[in-house]
Amino acid sequence: MSFLTLLDYASVLVFALTGALVASRAQLDIVGFAFVACLTAVGGGTVRDLLLNRDPVFWVGDPNHILLAASAAVAVFFTAHLVESRMRWVIWLDSFALAIAVSAGTGAAIALGKEPVIVVLMGMATGSLGGLMRDVVCNEVPLVLKQGELYITCAMAGAITAVLAISAGLELRFALLACAGVCWTLRAGSILFGWHLPVYKSRPPRS
């Protein structure tokens, strides 16, 4: 199993867990759990592969990704009641999933020889779109759009780190590990310490 394939599997598993936990908050049935978990797990990677014209899309070529996501959903369906603060778990699991998925998307674009701008955009798309789909479908405020938190910024910083590391001659797997480290550190700092970028505040027009 290649390092990029391993990243895809890890991303699918952790994102599936977050999707199933959000489904538990929405009190869905077991099929709803599986649907939301799979949507979350493969949503970002599907958009990435379609944009990169990869044939087949990663989970179509290897349906074990879907089976893994569905299995995670079933496990959460029977154990979610044991978790005291499911939203807290969602936020932290999502932070790990974000870091892994950004690395997977970035690595996929690098492996295809894409330009740095495309590499960064693919990392951002892979990391953020699955969670965005999950939250929209379950009528939650999307984590990616929560005011006062770093999210897309973390994905962008991680992908840029990988691009710079590759240009400096670092091996791909180490560049992607650096990508994941930077992405997760920024996201964790936002959760724990409230790190954020300045937000726009409306002002009355000058007279």
MDAnalysis code that builds the backbone (N, CA, C; Angstrom):
import MDAnalysis as mda
import numpy as np

u = mda.Universe.empty(621, n_residues=207, atom_resindex=np.repeat(np.arange(207), 3), trajectory=True)
u.add_TopologyAttr("name", ["N", "CA", "C"] * 207)
u.add_TopologyAttr("resid", np.arange(1, 208))
u.add_TopologyAttr("resname", ["MET", "SER", "PHE", "LEU", "THR", "LEU", "LEU", "ASP", "TYR", "ALA", "SER", "VAL", "LEU", "VAL", "PHE", "ALA", "LEU", "THR", "GLY", "ALA", "LEU", "VAL", "ALA", "SER", "ARG", "ALA", "GLN", "LEU", "ASP", "ILE", "VAL", "GLY", "PHE", "ALA", "PHE", "VAL", "ALA", "CYS", "LEU", "THR", "ALA", "VAL", "GLY", "GLY", "GLY", "THR", "VAL", "ARG", "ASP", "LEU", "LEU", "LEU", "ASN", "ARG", "ASP", "PRO", "VAL", "PHE", "TRP", "VAL", "GLY", "ASP", "PRO", "ASN", "HIS", "ILE", "LEU", "LEU", "ALA", "ALA", "SER", "ALA", "ALA", "VAL", "ALA", "VAL", "PHE", "PHE", "THR", "ALA", "HIS", "LEU", "VAL", "GLU", "SER", "ARG", "MET", "ARG", "TRP", "VAL", "ILE", "TRP", "LEU", "ASP", "SER", "PHE", "ALA", "LEU", "ALA", "ILE", "ALA", "VAL", "SER", "ALA", "GLY", "THR", "GLY", "ALA", "ALA", "ILE", "ALA", "LEU", "GLY", "LYS", "GLU", "PRO", "VAL", "ILE", "VAL", "VAL", "LEU", "MET", "GLY", "MET", "ALA", "THR", "GLY", "SER", "LEU", "GLY", "GLY", "LEU", "MET", "ARG", "ASP", "VAL", "VAL", "CYS", "ASN", "GLU", "VAL", "PRO", "LEU", "VAL", "LEU", "LYS", "GLN", "GLY", "GLU", "LEU", "TYR", "ILE", "THR", "CYS", "ALA", "MET", "ALA", "GLY", "ALA", "ILE", "THR", "ALA", "VAL", "LEU", "ALA", "ILE", "SER", "ALA", "GLY", "LEU", "GLU", "LEU", "ARG", "PHE", "ALA", "LEU", "LEU", "ALA", "CYS", "ALA", "GLY", "VAL", "CYS", "TRP", "THR", "LEU", "ARG", "ALA", "GLY", "SER", "ILE", "LEU", "PHE", "GLY", "TRP", "HIS", "LEU", "PRO", "VAL", "TYR", "LYS", "SER", "ARG", "PRO", "PRO", "ARG", "SER"])
u.atoms.positions = np.array([
    [0.852, -1.193, 0.000],
    [0.000, 0.000, 0.000],
    [0.889, 1.246, 0.000],
    [0.638, 2.167, -0.947],
    [1.449, 3.372, -1.036],
    [1.092, 4.343, 0.083],
    [1.986, 5.298, 0.314],
    [1.751, 6.286, 1.365],
    [0.510, 7.121, 1.055],
    [0.294, 7.476, -0.214],
    [-0.887, 8.267, -0.588],
    [-2.173, 7.477, -0.372],
    [-2.146, 6.187, -0.686],
    [-3.323, 5.338, -0.447],
    [-3.616, 5.241, 1.038],
    [-2.584, 5.119, 1.843],
    [-2.744, 5.069, 3.291],
    [-3.376, 6.365, 3.811],
    [-2.949, 7.492, 3.275],
    [-3.550, 8.771, 3.671],
    [-5.034, 8.821, 3.322],
    [-5.381, 8.330, 2.129],
    [-6.792, 8.300, 1.729],
    [-7.614, 7.453, 2.691],
    [-7.106, 6.285, 3.047],
    [-7.829, 5.406, 3.984],
    [-7.986, 6.070, 5.357],
    [-6.919, 6.678, 5.851],
    [-6.986, 7.344, 7.155],
    [-7.975, 8.497, 7.127],
    [-7.955, 9.275, 6.061],
    [-8.881, 10.393, 5.913],
    [-10.321, 9.906, 5.885],
    [-10.575, 8.833, 5.119],
    [-11.922, 8.267, 5.024],
    [-12.417, 7.820, 6.392],
    [-11.572, 7.120, 7.140],
    [-11.982, 6.600, 8.445],
    [-12.331, 7.725, 9.410],
    [-11.441, 8.703, 9.557],
    [-11.665, 9.737, 10.562],
    [-12.821, 10.652, 10.163],
    [-12.913, 11.005, 8.886],
    [-14.039, 11.822, 8.447],
    [-15.349, 11.067, 8.590],
    [-15.346, 9.741, 8.350],
    [-16.560, 8.942, 8.526],
    [-17.036, 8.968, 9.974],
    [-16.098, 8.906, 10.907],
    [-16.459, 8.981, 12.327],
    [-17.123, 10.314, 12.653],
    [-16.595, 11.407, 12.096],
    [-17.216, 12.711, 12.361],
    [-18.611, 12.773, 11.743],
    [-18.760, 12.214, 10.535],
    [-20.068, 12.219, 9.894],
    [-21.093, 11.435, 10.693],
    [-20.681, 10.291, 11.210],
    [-21.602, 9.481, 12.000],
    [-21.966, 10.167, 13.320],
    [-21.017, 10.845, 13.926],
    [-21.318, 11.574, 15.166],
    [-22.293, 12.726, 14.919],
    [-22.114, 13.420, 13.798],
    [-23.076, 14.476, 13.455],
    [-24.441, 13.862, 13.166],
    [-24.475, 12.705, 12.523],
    [-25.744, 12.010, 12.278],
    [-26.425, 11.642, 13.592],
    [-25.633, 11.297, 14.611],
    [-26.222, 10.971, 15.911],
    [-26.864, 12.198, 16.545],
    [-26.271, 13.356, 16.335],
    [-26.855, 14.588, 16.850],
    [-28.167, 14.912, 16.136],
    [-28.254, 14.491, 14.868],
    [-29.485, 14.710, 14.102],
    [-30.494, 13.586, 14.309],
    [-30.132, 12.561, 15.098],
    [-30.995, 11.427, 15.435],
    [-31.506, 10.701, 14.192],
    [-30.584, 10.359, 13.294],
    [-30.924, 9.629, 12.077],
    [-30.936, 8.127, 12.337],
    [-31.530, 7.370, 11.385],
    [-31.472, 5.908, 11.499],
    [-30.135, 5.397, 10.990],
    [-29.949, 4.080, 11.029],
    [-28.638, 3.521, 10.713],
    [-28.246, 3.747, 9.251],
    [-29.248, 3.772, 8.358],
    [-28.946, 4.064, 6.954],
    [-28.532, 5.522, 6.800],
    [-29.195, 6.407, 7.552],
    [-28.806, 7.815, 7.544],
    [-27.394, 8.005, 8.057],
    [-27.040, 7.237, 9.099],
    [-25.662, 7.278, 9.611],
    [-24.668, 6.931, 8.505],
    [-24.950, 5.814, 7.805],
    [-24.033, 5.348, 6.762],
    [-23.944, 6.363, 5.630],
    [-25.075, 6.962, 5.260],
    [-25.072, 7.935, 4.172],
    [-24.227, 9.157, 4.533],
    [-24.454, 9.716, 5.712],
    [-23.715, 10.914, 6.112],
    [-22.243, 10.596, 6.301],
    [-21.943, 9.441, 6.869],
    [-20.539, 9.059, 7.073],
    [-19.814, 8.915, 5.731],
    [-20.464, 8.255, 4.775],
    [-19.825, 8.066, 3.463],
    [-19.703, 9.388, 2.709],
    [-20.725, 10.220, 2.798],
    [-20.670, 11.531, 2.144],
    [-19.503, 12.351, 2.685],
    [-19.365, 12.345, 4.004],
    [-18.283, 13.099, 4.634],
    [-16.924, 12.515, 4.275],
    [-16.857, 11.189, 4.269],
    [-15.581, 10.504, 4.079],
    [-15.018, 10.677, 2.675],
    [-15.886, 10.655, 1.663],
    [-15.369, 10.665, 0.285],
    [-15.716, 11.934, -0.482],
    [-16.462, 12.840, 0.141],
    [-16.897, 14.035, -0.583],
    [-15.767, 14.883, -1.111],
    [-14.826, 15.236, -0.249],
    [-13.713, 16.082, -0.669],
    [-12.814, 15.394, -1.675],
    [-12.529, 14.106, -1.449],
    [-11.677, 13.362, -2.373],
    [-12.327, 13.161, -3.734],
    [-13.668, 13.041, -3.736],
    [-14.381, 12.898, -5.013],
    [-14.248, 14.159, -5.849],
    [-14.470, 15.318, -5.226],
    [-14.318, 16.584, -5.943],
    [-12.896, 16.737, -6.456],
    [-11.932, 16.393, -5.624],
    [-10.514, 16.452, -6.023],
    [-10.254, 15.613, -7.266],
    [-10.703, 14.358, -7.236],
    [-10.421, 13.459, -8.352],
    [-11.130, 13.891, -9.630],
    [-12.347, 14.414, -9.501],
    [-13.062, 14.895, -10.685],
    [-12.347, 16.096, -11.297],
    [-11.893, 17.009, -10.441],
    [-11.201, 18.191, -10.946],
    [-9.847, 17.829, -11.567],
    [-9.193, 16.825, -10.987],
    [-7.895, 16.393, -11.513],
    [-8.035, 15.392, -12.658],
    [-9.279, 15.034, -12.982],
    [-9.552, 14.081, -14.059],
    [-8.892, 12.730, -13.802],
    [-8.906, 12.310, -12.546],
    [-8.376, 10.988, -12.200],
    [-9.438, 9.933, -12.495],
    [-9.077, 8.898, -13.188],
    [-10.034, 7.873, -13.585],
    [-9.473, 6.496, -13.219],
    [-10.190, 5.761, -12.332],
    [-11.464, 6.145, -11.717],
    [-11.268, 6.999, -10.459],
    [-12.361, 7.584, -9.971],
    [-12.349, 8.257, -8.670],
    [-11.912, 7.236, -7.618],
    [-11.175, 7.690, -6.614],
    [-10.464, 6.763, -5.717],
    [-11.359, 5.698, -5.104],
    [-12.576, 6.053, -4.687],
    [-13.408, 5.043, -4.028],
    [-14.149, 4.163, -5.028],
    [-14.254, 4.601, -6.277],
    [-14.822, 3.750, -7.324],
    [-13.800, 2.677, -7.708],
    [-12.551, 3.070, -7.768],
    [-11.488, 2.117, -8.057],
    [-11.248, 1.140, -6.920],
    [-11.529, 1.577, -5.698],
    [-11.333, 0.721, -4.523],
    [-12.515, 0.912, -3.567],
    [-13.593, 0.126, -3.742],
    [-14.799, 0.283, -2.906],
    [-14.578, 0.016, -1.428],
    [-13.400, -0.496, -1.062],
    [-13.126, -0.707, 0.364],
    [-13.210, 0.593, 1.154],
    [-12.998, 1.729, 0.482],
    [-13.159, 3.016, 1.162],
    [-14.597, 3.189, 1.655],
    [-15.561, 2.837, 0.816],
    [-16.968, 2.950, 1.198],
    [-17.299, 1.956, 2.303],
    [-16.785, 0.751, 2.190],
    [-17.038, -0.253, 3.225],
    [-16.457, 0.191, 4.568],
    [-15.287, 0.807, 4.541],
    [-14.674, 1.303, 5.773],
    [-15.526, 2.399, 6.397],
    [-15.993, 3.338, 5.567],
    [-16.817, 4.437, 6.074],
    [-18.133, 3.912, 6.639],
    [-18.755, 2.963, 5.944],
    [-20.021, 2.404, 6.418],
    [-19.829, 1.630, 7.715],
    [-18.733, 0.902, 7.829],
    [-18.441, 0.163, 9.065],
    [-18.250, 1.112, 10.240],
    [-17.562, 2.226, 9.988],
    [-17.385, 3.232, 11.041],
    [-18.737, 3.790, 11.474],
    [-19.644, 3.994, 10.508],
    [-20.972, 4.529, 10.820],
    [-21.757, 3.562, 11.699],
    [-21.691, 2.265, 11.373],
    [-22.396, 1.261, 12.174],
    [-21.844, 1.220, 13.595],
    [-20.523, 1.281, 13.715],
    [-19.902, 1.262, 15.044],
    [-20.356, 2.454, 15.878],
    [-20.398, 3.635, 15.262],
    [-20.820, 4.831, 15.996],
    [-22.304, 4.759, 16.340],
    [-23.120, 4.171, 15.454],
    [-24.562, 4.048, 15.712],
    [-24.826, 3.334, 17.038],
    [-24.019, 2.327, 17.330],
    [-24.238, 1.536, 18.547],
    [-23.442, 2.031, 19.753],
    [-22.573, 3.019, 19.567],
    [-21.743, 3.474, 20.683],
    [-21.834, 4.975, 20.955],
    [-22.504, 5.734, 20.095],
    [-22.517, 7.194, 20.244],
    [-23.098, 7.634, 21.580],
    [-24.020, 6.840, 22.123],
    [-24.650, 7.214, 23.401],
    [-23.655, 7.188, 24.559],
    [-22.508, 6.555, 24.346],
    [-21.497, 6.493, 25.398],
    [-20.644, 7.757, 25.452],
    [-20.731, 8.578, 24.418],
    [-19.911, 9.784, 24.337],
    [-20.655, 10.938, 24.991],
    [-19.991, 11.582, 25.942],
    [-20.666, 12.632, 26.718],
    [-20.867, 13.901, 25.910],
    [-19.841, 14.368, 25.222],
    [-19.939, 15.602, 24.438],
    [-19.593, 15.298, 22.987],
    [-20.622, 14.943, 22.204],
    [-20.375, 14.507, 20.840],
    [-19.839, 15.637, 19.965],
    [-20.295, 16.865, 20.200],
    [-19.818, 17.971, 19.377],
    [-18.337, 18.210, 19.610],
    [-17.895, 18.047, 20.842],
    [-16.466, 18.206, 21.132],
    [-15.661, 17.151, 20.395],
    [-16.169, 15.927, 20.379],
    [-15.495, 14.861, 19.640],
    [-15.472, 15.168, 18.154],
    [-16.589, 15.678, 17.630],
    [-16.654, 16.025, 16.211],
    [-15.575, 17.044, 15.870],
    [-15.457, 18.080, 16.695],
    [-14.501, 19.153, 16.413],
    [-13.074, 18.630, 16.395],
    [-12.720, 17.798, 17.373],
    [-11.344, 17.319, 17.442],
    [-11.049, 16.255, 16.386],
    [-11.985, 15.330, 16.174],
    [-11.779, 14.352, 15.116],
    [-11.695, 15.032, 13.759],
    [-12.520, 16.060, 13.569],
    [-12.492, 16.803, 12.318],
    [-11.145, 17.478, 12.101],
    [-10.528, 17.931, 13.182],
    [-9.218, 18.583, 13.035],
    [-8.169, 17.594, 12.532],
    [-8.231, 16.344, 13.036],
    [-7.304, 15.318, 12.544],
    [-7.629, 14.949, 11.104],
    [-8.923, 14.807, 10.808],
    [-9.331, 14.459, 9.450],
    [-8.909, 15.539, 8.462],
    [-9.048, 16.788, 8.872],
    [-8.646, 17.902, 8.013],
    [-7.168, 17.788, 7.648],
    [-6.333, 17.588, 8.652],
    [-4.887, 17.521, 8.415],
    [-4.526, 16.355, 7.495],
    [-5.160, 15.197, 7.723],
    [-4.860, 14.024, 6.904],
    [-5.345, 14.225, 5.475],
    [-6.580, 14.749, 5.332],
    [-7.166, 14.907, 4.004],
    [-6.434, 15.970, 3.182],
    [-6.019, 17.050, 3.822],
    [-5.248, 18.069, 3.103],
    [-3.965, 17.455, 2.561],
    [-3.313, 16.627, 3.368],
    [-2.098, 15.951, 2.919],
    [-2.387, 15.017, 1.756],
    [-3.496, 14.277, 1.829],
    [-3.857, 13.348, 0.761],
    [-4.129, 14.090, -0.540],
    [-4.894, 15.177, -0.455],
    [-5.209, 15.947, -1.655],
    [-3.995, 16.626, -2.251],
    [-3.160, 17.154, -1.387],
    [-1.929, 17.797, -1.834],
    [-1.011, 16.779, -2.513],
    [-0.872, 15.617, -1.887],
    [-0.017, 14.578, -2.444],
    [-0.511, 14.073, -3.784],
    [-1.832, 13.935, -3.922],
    [-2.399, 13.464, -5.189],
    [-2.075, 14.439, -6.316],
    [-2.205, 15.735, -6.039],
    [-1.915, 16.743, -7.069],
    [-0.432, 16.801, -7.389],
    [0.414, 16.667, -6.375],
    [1.862, 16.660, -6.605],
    [2.254, 15.458, -7.463],
    [1.664, 14.295, -7.154],
    [1.993, 13.074, -7.894],
    [1.629, 13.195, -9.369],
    [0.631, 14.021, -9.683],
    [0.224, 14.216, -11.073],
    [0.999, 15.348, -11.737],
    [1.924, 15.963, -11.008],
    [2.757, 17.011, -11.583],
    [2.045, 18.332, -11.789],
    [1.040, 18.634, -10.980],
    [0.290, 19.870, -11.142],
    [1.072, 21.077, -10.629],
    [0.678, 22.246, -11.112],
    [1.326, 23.488, -10.690],
    [1.028, 23.765, -9.211],
    [1.905, 24.527, -8.540],
    [1.731, 24.774, -7.102],
    [0.359, 25.332, -6.719],
    [-0.183, 26.242, -7.518],
    [-1.500, 26.803, -7.186],
    [-2.554, 25.713, -7.167],
    [-2.525, 24.814, -8.136],
    [-3.486, 23.718, -8.201],
    [-3.264, 22.748, -7.051],
    [-2.019, 22.503, -6.718],
    [-1.696, 21.619, -5.595],
    [-2.330, 22.150, -4.307],
    [-2.168, 23.438, -4.060],
    [-2.724, 24.039, -2.842],
    [-4.246, 23.973, -2.858],
    [-4.855, 24.283, -3.988],
    [-6.317, 24.257, -4.083],
    [-6.870, 22.848, -3.900],
    [-6.184, 21.851, -4.432],
    [-6.647, 20.472, -4.268],
    [-6.535, 20.015, -2.821],
    [-5.476, 20.454, -2.143],
    [-5.363, 20.146, -0.719],
    [-6.497, 20.773, 0.077],
    [-6.802, 22.015, -0.234],
    [-7.884, 22.715, 0.469],
    [-9.237, 22.064, 0.189],
    [-9.485, 21.715, -1.063],
    [-10.766, 21.101, -1.432],
    [-10.945, 19.745, -0.766],
    [-9.899, 18.921, -0.799],
    [-9.980, 17.592, -0.203],
    [-10.234, 17.668, 1.293],
    [-9.618, 18.634, 1.949],
    [-9.754, 18.741, 3.395],
    [-11.056, 19.335, 3.873],
    [-11.665, 20.196, 3.080],
    [-12.795, 20.968, 3.603],
    [-14.165, 20.594, 3.052],
    [-14.242, 20.051, 1.841],
    [-15.553, 19.896, 1.209],
    [-16.386, 18.765, 1.805],
    [-15.747, 17.679, 2.236],
    [-16.507, 16.600, 2.863],
    [-17.197, 17.062, 4.135],
    [-16.470, 17.781, 4.984],
    [-17.058, 18.301, 6.215],
    [-18.137, 19.331, 5.944],
    [-17.932, 20.124, 4.906],
    [-18.949, 21.117, 4.535],
    [-20.234, 20.421, 4.106],
    [-20.126, 19.385, 3.283],
    [-21.311, 18.618, 2.865],
    [-22.020, 18.006, 4.075],
    [-21.246, 17.425, 4.983],
    [-21.800, 16.819, 6.201],
    [-22.641, 17.808, 6.991],
    [-22.083, 18.984, 7.240],
    [-22.762, 19.964, 8.079],
    [-23.994, 20.541, 7.391],
    [-23.914, 20.761, 6.091],
    [-25.070, 21.294, 5.356],
    [-26.205, 20.278, 5.357],
    [-25.901, 19.016, 5.074],
    [-26.925, 17.974, 5.017],
    [-27.599, 17.788, 6.375],
    [-26.819, 17.891, 7.450],
    [-27.356, 17.679, 8.802],
    [-27.804, 18.972, 9.481],
    [-27.852, 20.052, 8.722],
    [-28.358, 21.334, 9.226],
    [-27.557, 21.851, 10.414],
    [-26.248, 21.648, 10.353],
    [-25.338, 22.192, 11.367],
    [-24.638, 23.425, 10.791],
    [-24.198, 24.318, 11.673],
    [-23.379, 25.434, 11.206],
    [-22.050, 24.857, 10.723],
    [-21.691, 25.020, 9.436],
    [-20.454, 24.410, 8.928],
    [-19.226, 24.881, 9.701],
    [-18.413, 23.912, 10.144],
    [-17.182, 24.267, 10.854],
    [-16.294, 25.151, 9.993],
    [-16.331, 24.908, 8.679],
    [-15.469, 25.656, 7.770],
    [-15.823, 27.134, 7.727],
    [-17.059, 27.477, 8.142],
    [-17.499, 28.862, 8.062],
    [-17.710, 29.514, 9.424],
    [-17.374, 28.811, 10.508],
    [-17.590, 29.388, 11.835],
    [-16.742, 30.623, 12.037],
    [-17.404, 31.679, 12.489],
    [-16.706, 32.950, 12.674],
    [-15.678, 32.829, 13.794],
    [-14.512, 33.418, 13.555],
    [-13.502, 33.480, 14.603],
    [-12.679, 32.223, 14.755],
    [-12.754, 31.275, 13.776],
    [-11.941, 30.071, 13.856],
    [-11.148, 29.904, 12.566],
    [-9.952, 29.361, 12.706],
    [-9.157, 29.023, 11.525],
    [-9.594, 27.663, 11.009],
    [-9.818, 27.545, 9.719],
    [-10.151, 26.252, 9.118],
    [-9.550, 26.175, 7.713],
    [-10.141, 26.909, 6.776],
    [-9.584, 26.945, 5.425],
    [-8.146, 27.447, 5.463],
    [-7.884, 28.396, 6.361],
    [-6.525, 28.922, 6.503],
    [-5.546, 27.804, 6.878],
    [-5.985, 26.904, 7.750],
    [-5.127, 25.781, 8.156],
    [-4.820, 24.890, 6.961],
    [-5.861, 24.610, 6.160],
    [-5.678, 23.770, 4.976],
    [-4.707, 24.425, 3.994],
    [-4.882, 25.709, 3.773],
    [-4.015, 26.424, 2.844],
    [-2.572, 26.439, 3.347],
    [-2.389, 26.704, 4.627],
    [-1.037, 26.750, 5.196],
    [-0.350, 25.395, 5.094],
    [-1.110, 24.327, 5.358],
    [-0.529, 22.993, 5.258],
    [-0.107, 22.655, 3.840],
    [-0.982, 22.954, 2.877],
    [-0.663, 22.651, 1.475],
    [0.533, 23.468, 0.988],
    [0.591, 24.732, 1.382],
    [1.731, 25.572, 0.993],
    [3.018, 25.028, 1.602],
    [2.941, 24.538, 2.838],
    [4.112, 23.942, 3.485],
    [4.637, 22.762, 2.667],
    [3.728, 21.934, 2.186],
    [4.146, 20.785, 1.377],
    [4.812, 21.232, 0.082],
    [4.232, 22.238, -0.574],
    [4.802, 22.747, -1.825],
    [6.210, 23.282, -1.593],
    [6.391, 24.045, -0.519],
    [7.707, 24.604, -0.212],
    [8.699, 23.508, 0.148],
    [8.216, 22.498, 0.869],
    [9.107, 21.403, 1.262],
    [9.572, 20.616, 0.038],
    [8.674, 20.377, -0.900],
    [9.039, 19.663, -2.124],
    [10.031, 20.478, -2.943],
    [9.779, 21.785, -3.025],
    [10.690, 22.645, -3.795],
    [12.070, 22.718, -3.152],
    [12.130, 22.465, -1.831],
    [13.408, 22.465, -1.129],
    [14.116, 21.111, -1.215],
    [13.473, 20.149, -1.903],
    [14.103, 18.860, -2.113],
    [13.725, 17.782, -1.122],
    [12.716, 18.039, -0.266],
    [12.302, 17.039, 0.718],
    [11.520, 15.924, 0.026],
    [11.671, 14.718, 0.507],
    [10.933, 13.580, -0.041],
    [9.435, 13.777, 0.180],
    [8.614, 13.247, -0.741],
    [7.171, 13.498, -0.719],
    [6.534, 13.144, 0.616],
    [6.830, 11.977, 1.157],
    [6.151, 11.571, 2.388],
    [6.482, 12.503, 3.551],
    [7.711, 12.994, 3.591],
    [8.075, 13.910, 4.674],
    [7.453, 15.289, 4.456],
    [7.336, 15.689, 3.205],
    [6.657, 16.953, 2.895],
    [5.195, 16.889, 3.315],
    [4.563, 15.740, 3.093],
    [3.150, 15.594, 3.455],
    [2.969, 15.485, 4.965],
    [3.931, 14.892, 5.647],
    [3.877, 14.877, 7.113],
    [4.007, 16.292, 7.667],
    [4.864, 17.101, 7.063],
    [4.988, 18.502, 7.468],
    [3.693, 19.246, 7.198],
    [3.079, 18.952, 6.066],
    [1.789, 19.553, 5.713],
    [0.755, 19.260, 6.796],
    [0.629, 17.989, 7.166],
    [-0.346, 17.592, 8.181],
    [-0.038, 18.244, 9.528],
    [1.254, 18.312, 9.879],
    [1.639, 18.908, 11.153],
    [1.281, 20.373, 11.256],
    [1.577, 21.135, 10.205],
    [1.255, 22.564, 10.204],
    [-0.254, 22.767, 10.237],
    [-0.964, 22.008, 9.414],
    [-2.427, 22.140, 9.345],
    [-3.064, 21.850, 10.704],
    [-2.681, 20.732, 11.317],
    [-3.310, 20.366, 12.585],
    [-2.912, 21.322, 13.712],
    [-1.670, 21.757, 13.740],
    [-1.228, 22.673, 14.789],
    [-2.028, 23.968, 14.762],
    [-2.235, 24.511, 13.578],
    [-3.021, 25.747, 13.461],
    [-4.471, 25.517, 13.869],
    [-5.035, 24.387, 13.437],
    [-6.433, 24.099, 13.780],
    [-6.588, 23.884, 15.280],
    [-5.660, 23.143, 15.873],
    [-5.718, 22.909, 17.314],
    [-5.551, 24.216, 18.082],
    [-4.665, 25.083, 17.600],
    [-4.496, 26.380, 18.250],
    [-5.751, 27.220, 18.178],
    [-6.465, 27.116, 17.061],
    [-7.717, 27.851, 16.935],
    [-8.762, 27.343, 17.919],
    [-8.810, 26.016, 18.079],
    [-9.790, 25.426, 18.992],
    [-9.454, 25.747, 20.445],
    [-8.185, 25.592, 20.794],
    [-7.778, 25.736, 22.196],
    [-7.598, 27.183, 22.628],
    [-7.001, 27.992, 21.748],
    [-6.590, 29.335, 22.141],
    [-7.328, 30.453, 21.406],
    [-8.233, 30.065, 20.509],
    [-9.014, 31.076, 19.804],
    [-8.247, 31.807, 18.719],
    [-7.191, 31.192, 18.182],
    [-6.476, 31.846, 17.086],
    [-7.428, 32.089, 15.927],
    [-7.361, 33.263, 15.344],
    [-8.226, 33.561, 14.204],
    [-7.669, 34.735, 13.423],
    [-8.133, 34.872, 12.208],
    [-7.799, 36.030, 11.394],
    [-8.782, 37.150, 11.683],
    [-8.427, 38.390, 11.400],
    [-9.388, 39.486, 11.585],
    [-10.621, 39.243, 10.728],
    [-11.793, 39.529, 11.284],
    [-13.043, 39.371, 10.538],
    [-13.597, 40.738, 10.156],
    [-14.321, 40.770, 9.077],
    [-14.899, 42.023, 8.599],
    [-16.005, 42.479, 9.538],
    [-15.988, 43.759, 9.891],
    [-17.043, 44.344, 10.711],
    [-17.631, 45.531, 9.969],
    [-18.938, 45.504, 9.852],
    [-19.618, 46.553, 9.103],
    [-19.493, 47.886, 9.827],
    [-19.278, 48.947, 9.044],
    [-19.204, 50.297, 9.613],
    [-20.196, 51.187, 8.878],
    [-20.754, 52.161, 9.580],
    [-21.668, 53.088, 8.910],
    [-20.904, 53.904, 7.867],
    [-21.541, 54.249, 6.764],
    [-20.850, 55.028, 5.727],
    [-20.450, 56.409, 6.247],
    [-19.330, 56.901, 5.722],
    [-18.893, 58.238, 6.120],
    [-19.833, 59.294, 5.537],
    [-20.097, 60.289, 6.340],
    [-20.991, 61.351, 5.863],
    [-20.213, 62.333, 5.002],
])
